[in-house]
Amino acid sequence: MRHILNQTHPTSPATAALLTVASPVSRPRPERRTGRTGRIVGALVVVGMLSSAGACGTAQPPPGTAQAPSAARGPSAAAASTPPAAIRNTCEALGRAYQTNMAPLAESLTKFVADRKTIAAAQQSLAAFATAVQEATATSDDADLKAAGKKAATQMHSKSTDDKFFGAIKTSKDIDKTLGPTLTGWLSPVTRHCS
């Protein structure tokens, strides 16, 4: 493209440089993240999403924006928009559990796919995650959230010792499924309370 323009219209070096940058042929394609690094980055994205769910209604309006007083919105609106302290504190603890345990779980599953002998480490990582969920919810003053945490942790603990479950994890797609829909399903009893 540049050589055609140079033949018909003289261009300055700055214009020629701009044409080189703007030309779709000259732009290198972005490399796609694959392999272990890509899976870990993907897992960290999931951690970020789960962490935002763990905030559980604790977001504050941006500075400078007026927020209507609770009385003006009505008592039911105030109760719906502000979770009780018991739920908020438990959800924040769950957010910390996600942040602490998601990356080690992703890494252990990635190592497990590469070396099947590391099954014990992968199982331990899932069990640690389950224990963290149990501990985050065990002291909650909200009985429903406490029961939901126990249910999620029990399910995760049972899968942590399930050789058939780990035997089905063979590829990076299996890891993605485990860290995505499968884990989301296990944690759905508690995330319902924290969203």
Secondary structure, DSSP 8 states (H G I E B T S, - for coil): -HHHHHHHS---HHHHHHHHHH-TTTS-------HHHHHHHHHHHHHHHHHHHHTTT-----TT-----HHHH-HHHHHHHS--HHHHHHHHHHHHHHHHHHHHHHHHHHHHHH-GGGHHHHHHHHHHHHHHHHHHHHT-S-HHHHHHHHHHHHHHHHHHT-HHHHHT--SHHHHHHIIIIIHHHHHHHHHHHH-
